[in-house]
């Protein structure tokens, strides 16, 4: 039995990076290892189960030794007792002293002076650097002068299945005005134009959490008045699965209008919701930037767009070819399985093997 410690500086946000780290914890438990998560608030355990449906009942939540109050000597003393420390980076490189140490980058950090002398010393103790996509890897390797590996994020593809399809275009993304804006405003604009251009019998569903974007939601609702557009916030996982099952087409606009070479942090670094859509037989028509290009094979798994006109035209073409919708939809569930939790778990377990 191995002793494994896991840390995310943003655990309370319960975003994509946290899902990544906590699914790793779940898999280590499945293999019979002991898992500690460094976090001071024990109430987070119930929130994790509700948000991600990840069972961490056998995980130990222990003191956060990575907070600024803990000195380096204490951190050294504690971490050296572990077989593996798996750490989600916020762009900084930590001092880690376990038998094996792995650093995970979820964001394509750049321009941070990552090759400075102190980082070089810290990196000597890091055995593996893991990125969530080859897009992220490209920037991380350049920034820190390392050779990272790619392990795609885990997606609970087995939880999503196609249902009786309806004329629904779906977008699933959190509502936010922050740096990583999902651009639901673009989707509303394009859909309204399509309706005005003759589209009938179709609805647009925008679904996501609104903790960071209540004002944005209010604006989107105002802009959508009079059109068959539904905006649903903070739906349960069960309800989300039902919506995916009914939808025929999936839209995603994060990264629209962004140069992903100059501002890689503003595009999707992977795209979990795109894989969820595929698993539910919902055909993705998504911005062809960032990590999403690694998910979609155009014409087979979905379609990529760059301009509003392309999004509109591709969607109209698909709607007019009902046989094509059926053909692509039937192959998507199988295609999504390359991003399953089991595939992820087997690769992540390589980090702890002797």
C-alpha positions, 0 to 999 in steps of 0.5 A: 500500500502506497501513501499518497498526498494530494494538493490543489490550491483552489480546492474550494472552487471545485473546477476542472483542475479539482475534478482532475486531482480528486478523480486521481485520489479516487483511483488511488483509493480503488487500487488500495492506497492510502490518500491524504488531501491537504486541506483545512476545511473538512466540510469540502468533502460533502461538497465534492460528493455533491458536485462531482459524485466522487466518493472520498469517504476513505480519504483523510483530510489533513493539515494544509502544509502548503499554506504560507504559515507552514515553514519549509522544515515542517513541510520537508519533515511531513512530505518525505513520509509520502510515496507520492505527492501530486500537486496542482500548480498555480504557476509556481513550483513548490518544494516537494520532498516525497519519494516521488513528486508529480506536478500538474499544470491545468493552465498554459502558463507563460511569461512568469520567468519559469526558468529562474534559478530557484525554480531549477532547484525545486524542479530537481525533486519533481519526477513527473510534470503532467499536463491536461493537453498537448496545447498546455504542454507546449507552453509549459515545456517552453516556460519552465524548460521541462519535458512534461507528459500529457494525461487527458482529464477524466470524463465520466463518459459512462454517466452520459447516454443518448436519449430521445433526441429533440431539436435542441442546441445545447451549450454547457459552460459556467457563466463568468465575466472573468478571464476565461469567458465562455462567450455565451453572448456570441451563441445568443447572437448567432442563434437569434440571427438563425431564427430571424433567417428562418430557423423554426422548431429549434431551441437553444439551451444555455446551462451552467453555474452562475456563481461568477456571473449573475450579472451576465446571466441577467444580460443574456436573459434580457437579450434572449427575450422573445426567442426560444432560448432557455438559460438554466443555472446551477442544475443538478448533475442528474438534470444535466444528464437528461438535457445532454441526452435530449440535445442534438447539437452542442455549441461552445464559444470559449476562445472566440476571437482570441489568438491562442498563441498570444493569449492561451489562458483565454481558450479551452485548455481541454474541454470536458463539456465537449466530451460529455456532449459526445458521450450523450450523442450530442454533436459538437460544433465548437471553436477550433482553438486550444485543446479542443482541437485534440478532441474533435476530428472534423466531420467524424466527431463534430465540427470546428469553427472560427467565425460567427458565419462559420458557426451559423453555416455549419449548424444550418448544414447539419440541421438540413441533413438529418441522416448526417446527424443520426450517423455522427451521433451514433458514433460519438459515444464510442469515440468519447471513451478514449477520455474515460475515467478508467483510461485516465486512472490507468495512466495516472497510476503510472506516477506511483509505480516503482 
